[in-house]
Amino acid sequence: MKRRDFIAKGVLGAGAAAVAGGIASGAGWQPSQHPAGSPRDAGSGHVPGGPVVISSANGLEAVGVAMKRIKAGGSALDAVIEGVNRVEEDPDDITVGYGGLPNERGVVELDSSVMDGASGRAGAVGALRGIRTPSKIARLVMEQTDHVLLVGQGALEFAKANGYAEEELLTGKSRKIWLWWRQGLSDSDDWIRPPESEWPPEVREYVRTYGTINCCALDGKGNLSGVTTTSGLFFKIPGRVGDSPIIGAGLYVDNDVGACGSTGRGEEVILNCGSFAVVEQMRRGLSPVEAGLEILGRIAEKAKRLPRLLKADGSPDFNVKFYILDREGRFAGCSLWSGGWFSVHDGHKARSVEAAWLLTRPEEGEEMSR
């Protein structure tokens, strides 16, 4: 289905239609194309010179912790890692760290990346088992090695060499959800799913998806840093690594330009070098919200290559969100679909803000599968 057909069917909002039209024609997105009241007017703000901290929707506490660290004299890097540690260690968040949902075999595998604008260096870990705070290990990779990415058993051995104890990351809550999923995989095996009346509340609220936290900050010295950390796609094939630990995909920071992190369908972010692409659009002169929507339009356009990634009307059957901050203190949250939120601390208080969007979300009750 052509993008002009999306517009004709009312899939896109008025402002987003202008965005998509520019991208589809190859002309690129020009800010002047946006009428008043369009998605461009949502999801952004400005704290001249900072400090400012932004995060995904699940990072409201994280931005508060990070801002407190910055005001106490900590660097942006110290701040964002300390912020996401709160979520990594929270057993009630089933998408990150301790208590995160496991791979298909019931093993929690964590991914994380950090990037420091002041030094231009980065570190990451992928498919890390048994360590609840992968962001701390990613920082150690950056600071103690000449590498950028360690994965699997090597990442675990590196963490243990640095004094981190291996532990079971499945909680009672995440184990229940995994077992319920495993019991319902097939009617040809020997697993029996209990009747719906016996499902625990954790299962009743569950939909197969992904979850991540990104946090980026501009500190009082004008330095930018970011971190992205996740347990990845629920019940993934063991060893699957998404965009979160990939520098340039799930996270990218350039102290001279800005920072960007992502959540959502990691495969599409990887294929489009999402966070790097957003920062490069800001280098060209676009604002954070303009840059984010530009690259979301690119992702939506390229998704048409695979029918399995599309809904019945031809629109993407997944979501991607970017969290963007530039060196001047301008920030934005941008979502492929409307209805997204992000967290921000402007130096005065932490608050949730609705993200700018490219596509109008599905009708109520309709779920996107990825």
Secondary structure, 3 states (H helix, E strand, C coil): CCHHHHHHCCCECHHHHHHHHHHHCCCCCCHHHCCCCCHHHCCEEECCCCCEEEEEHHHHHHHHHHHHHHHCCCCHHHHHHHHHHHHHCCCCCCCCCCCCCCCCCCCCCEEEEEEECCCCEEEEEEEECCCCCHHHHHHHHHHHCCCCEEEHHHHHHHHHHCCCCCCCCCCHHHHHHHHHHHHCCCCCCCCCCCCHHHCCHHHHCCCCCCCEEEEEEECCCCCEEEEEEECCCCCCCCCCCCCCCCECCCEEEECCCEEEEEEECHHHHHHCCHHHHHHHHHHCCCCHHHHHHHHHHHHHHHHHHCHHHECCCCCECCCEEEEEEECCCEEEEEEEECCCEEEEECCCCEEEEECEEEECCCCCCCCCCC
